[in-house]
Amino acid sequence: MNFIIWILSGILAGWLTGKIMKGSGYGILGDLALGLLGAVVGGFLAGLFGLEATSWIGQIVVAVVGGIVLVWVVRKIKG
């Protein structure tokens, strides 16, 4: 069940990241994929700082922050 919540959090995070970061975006599927990857990045970054998202809302916040970081890095690389 946690895996399904993690996937749904990542998808929601991708949508939110697309809205927050503005710009041309990567299309709906691209934003959702980046959201899923962002959830992984966010979880990794949270772990580095000793943080743990125990609630569904906390997982969304961590995933959105990870998505924002990931989109920022991708945009810097692409120029």
N, C-alpha and C positions, 0 to 999 in steps of 0.2 A: 504494500500500500504506500509506503514512503516513496518508492520509486515513481509511482504514478503522480504523487503530489509534487515530487521534484521535477518531473517532466512538465506538469501543468504550470508550476511556478516559473520554469524556464521559458515556456511559451508566453506567458503573461509578461514576464520580464522583457522578452524580445519586443513585444508590442509597445510596452512602456518606454523602453530604450529608444525605439524608433521615434516616438513622440517627443521625448526629452531632447534627443541629440539633433533634431531637425535635419536640414540639408536634404539631399536627393534620396537618401536612404538606400536600401538594398532590395526593395520590394518586400512584399509581405512574407514570402518564404525565406528570403535572406534575413530579414529582421528576426523572424522566429528562430532560425538556425543560430544566428548570433546570440539570441537570448538563451538558448540552450547551452551554447558554449560559454556564454557569460555567466551562467549559473555555476558552471564548473570553475571558471576563473574566480568568481566571487567567493565560492566556498574555499578555494585555495588561499586567496588573500585573507579571508576571515581567519582561517586556521593559522596563518603566519602571525597575525596579531592576537592570537589567543581568544578569538571571538567564536561563539557558537550560536547559530540561529536555531532556536528550538521550536518556535511557533511558525505557522504558515506565513504570517505577515513578515516575520523575520527572514524567512527563506526568500520571500519576494524581494525584500530590500537588498539582501546580499546578492541575489541574482541580478537585480537592476544595476547595482553598483558595478558588479562584474561585467555586465553588458556594456555599460558606459565606458569602462576602462578598455574593454575589447574593441569597441567601435572607434574610440579615440586612437588606439594603437593602429588599427587597420587603416584609418584615414591618414595618419601620419606616414605610414609606409607607402600607401598609394599616392600620396602627394596631393 
